[in-house]
Amino acid sequence: MKKDSKIYIAGHRGMVGSAVWRALESEGFSNLIGRTSSELDLRNQNEVYEFIKTEQPDVIIDAAARVGGILANNDYPYQFLMENLQIQNNLIDAAHKLEVQKFIFLGSSCIYPKFAPQPLKEDCLLTDALEPTNEWYAIAKITGVKACEAIRKQYQKDFVSLMPTNLYGTHDNFDLQTSHVLPAMIRKFHEAKENGNAPVTLWGSGTPMREFLYVDDMAEAVVFAVNNVLPEHLYNVGTGTDVTIKELAETIQRVTGHEGDIIWDSEKPDGTPRKLMDVSKLKSAGWSYKTELLEGIEKTYVWFLENQNTIKQVKLSK
């Protein structure tokens, strides 16, 4: 891909999209375009089609999605299913019909079955039932993966799907009602420290294992996909290592300086017992992560401290 190729990043203001924008700029790409949700409603098929027709990007990176943790997925199942289907289908279909050279679809490890063998391989997709707490989002993302695969199979186009593990980092969502586990913990431990090291109550037992990838590393994987024609349609993106939620909590507690107790509310759901990605396919293609978990949490906490008065807090309506 040439450095002046026009690249449209859908969701360029989000945690992942903004990291991808920064990474592409640092690589010398000079023709990046983005639109806010007020400028372009990605749920509107006609708007999306006319925008792609007018701008004629060479590459589309779909980093736009309605996202959230267990609570948000459970409370807003229709929005998580329908809005994600609308966003990705409009982008994928317009890219196909208007002959966009390359399409990179970003998803999530939750597309894989709840009890799939660990570590999760790409070919375990659709082999068993999903985790119920986020199946609405997962079904939408699976549809996106299969749409890109279908276009690739039928029309031999360069449409590829990257499935990251749990992402975190700067510009994350720290709203306790809609955020994922890591940013939610950072905020909880920080506020408890500020409140005289009050106890912190966390959901579940602390025993589930999770893998976490710093968002700037994910952005580098996207740049890698921009610069290379990958031979397959679906790639996992992660570190290939995981920790228990309890270990994660204790690490964040140390980073934030909280000295109070941690209380585990076992009445709340744990979610999937383990989600570790097999990242051997993308590694063999030439990409691997750089940022270890402790370093990434430290960077994220510094950003949180500097931006806590203006941090993104997502409110959903039914």
Secondary structure, DSSP 8 states (H G I E B T S, - for coil): --TT--EEEETTTSHHHHHHHHHHHHTT---EE---TTT--TT-HHHHHHHHHHH--SEEEE-------HHHHHH-HHHHHHHHHHHHHHHHHHHHHTT-SEEEEE--GGGS-TT--SSB-GGGTTSS---GGGHHHHHHHHHHHHHHHHHHHHH--EEEEEEE-EEE-TT----TTT--HHHHHHHHHHHHHHTTS--EEEES-S--EE-EEEHHHHHHHHHHHHHS--SSSEEEES-S--EEHHHHHHHHHHHHT--S-EEEETTS----SEE-B--HHHHHHT------HHHHHHHHHHHHHHHTTT--------
